[in-house]
Amino acid sequence: MADFSRANVRQYRNQAWSDLTLGYDIKHAKISTSSTGATEIVAAVSGKKIKVCHVNIVSNGSVNVKWQSATTDLTGLAYLTQYSGYETAFCPPAFGCLFETALGAALNINLSGAIAVGGFITYYEEV
């Protein structure tokens, strides 16, 4: 018979999380900008790619949003209207990522206009 004590459930949950994250350090970064053009969300890390596994973003007005690896587009435009946004499902490292920067490149968000945009991303770094 299975042991569903609190300690064993916690152990199974932690093991499942470890299996999904493959031991990577999962990090978070806030999105808070209202500048037209590119804004750095995660600074470049020498010798590593930034791999995004979750995005949550909301706009205070109508604006187009795209993600960039330094100045190279990673995504197409997301057309946001006032008080709208999007959220992706969490994609753990065991299943890949949503998008990734080039090696040693910063992750930028690029806005088509000076509209307040906020939210957060979840990511990890990989060689």
C-alpha positions as CSV (number, residue, x, y, z in Angstrom):
1,M,0.0,0.0,0.0
2,A,1.3,3.5,-0.9
3,D,2.4,5.8,2.0
4,F,0.7,9.1,1.5
5,S,2.1,10.7,4.7
6,R,2.9,14.4,4.4
7,A,6.7,13.7,4.3
8,N,6.4,11.2,1.5
9,V,4.1,13.4,-0.6
10,R,6.5,16.3,-0.2
11,Q,9.4,14.0,-1.2
12,Y,7.5,12.8,-4.3
13,R,6.5,16.4,-5.2
14,N,10.1,17.6,-4.9
15,Q,11.4,14.7,-7.0
16,A,8.8,15.4,-9.7
17,W,9.8,19.1,-9.7
18,S,13.5,18.1,-9.9
19,D,12.7,15.7,-12.8
20,L,10.9,18.4,-14.7
21,T,13.5,21.2,-14.1
22,L,16.4,18.9,-14.9
23,G,18.3,20.5,-12.0
24,Y,18.3,24.0,-13.6
25,D,17.9,27.0,-11.4
26,I,14.5,28.4,-12.3
27,K,14.5,32.2,-12.1
28,H,12.0,35.0,-12.5
29,A,12.2,38.6,-13.8
30,K,9.7,41.4,-13.7
31,I,8.4,43.2,-16.7
32,S,7.8,46.9,-16.0
33,T,8.3,49.3,-18.9
34,S,6.6,52.1,-20.8
35,S,9.4,52.9,-23.3
36,T,9.1,52.7,-27.0
37,G,11.6,50.2,-28.5
38,A,13.7,47.6,-26.7
39,T,14.0,47.3,-22.9
40,E,16.3,44.8,-21.3
41,I,14.4,42.3,-19.1
42,V,17.3,39.8,-18.4
43,A,20.9,40.9,-18.8
44,A,23.2,38.9,-21.0
45,V,25.1,36.1,-19.3
46,S,28.5,35.3,-20.8
47,G,28.5,31.9,-22.4
48,K,24.9,31.1,-21.7
49,K,21.5,31.3,-23.4
50,I,18.4,32.6,-21.6
51,K,15.6,30.2,-22.1
52,V,12.1,31.4,-21.3
53,C,9.6,28.9,-19.9
54,H,6.7,31.2,-18.9
55,V,5.4,34.7,-19.7
56,N,2.7,36.8,-18.0
57,I,2.2,40.2,-19.5
58,V,-0.5,42.9,-19.3
59,S,-0.8,46.3,-21.1
60,N,-2.3,49.6,-20.0
61,G,-3.1,50.6,-23.5
62,S,-3.0,49.5,-27.1
63,V,0.6,48.4,-28.0
64,N,2.4,45.8,-30.0
65,V,4.9,43.6,-28.1
66,K,7.7,41.3,-29.3
67,W,10.6,39.5,-27.6
68,Q,14.2,39.9,-28.8
69,S,17.6,38.3,-28.4
70,A,19.6,41.6,-28.2
71,T,18.2,43.1,-31.5
72,T,17.1,39.9,-33.2
73,D,13.4,39.1,-33.1
74,L,12.5,35.9,-31.2
75,T,8.7,36.2,-31.6
76,G,6.2,37.9,-33.9
77,L,4.1,40.8,-32.6
78,A,1.5,40.3,-30.0
79,Y,-1.2,43.0,-30.5
80,L,-2.4,44.1,-27.1
81,T,-5.3,46.4,-26.3
82,Q,-6.0,48.4,-23.1
83,Y,-6.0,46.1,-20.0
84,S,-5.3,43.0,-22.1
85,G,-2.4,40.7,-22.1
86,Y,-1.4,37.0,-22.3
87,E,0.0,34.3,-20.2
88,T,1.6,31.1,-21.4
89,A,1.5,27.8,-19.7
90,F,4.7,26.9,-17.8
91,C,7.0,24.9,-20.1
92,P,9.6,23.1,-17.8
93,P,13.1,22.5,-19.1
94,A,12.3,18.8,-19.5
95,F,10.0,19.8,-22.3
96,G,12.2,22.6,-23.9
97,C,11.3,26.3,-23.7
98,L,9.1,28.9,-25.3
99,F,12.0,30.8,-26.9
100,E,15.7,31.4,-26.2
101,T,18.3,34.1,-26.7
102,A,21.5,33.6,-28.6
103,L,24.5,32.6,-26.6
104,G,25.6,35.6,-24.5
105,A,22.7,37.8,-25.6
106,A,20.3,39.9,-23.4
107,L,16.6,39.2,-23.4
108,N,14.7,42.3,-24.5
109,I,11.0,43.2,-24.8
110,N,10.2,45.6,-27.6
111,L,7.2,47.9,-27.5
112,S,5.7,49.8,-30.5
113,G,4.7,52.7,-28.3
114,A,5.2,54.4,-24.9
115,I,2.5,52.4,-23.1
116,A,2.9,50.9,-19.7
117,V,3.4,47.1,-19.8
118,G,3.9,44.9,-16.8
119,G,4.2,41.2,-15.7
120,F,6.9,38.7,-15.3
121,I,8.8,35.9,-17.0
122,T,10.2,32.6,-15.7
123,Y,13.4,31.4,-17.3
124,Y,16.6,29.5,-16.8
125,E,20.1,29.8,-18.2
126,E,21.9,27.1,-20.3
127,V,25.2,26.7,-21.9
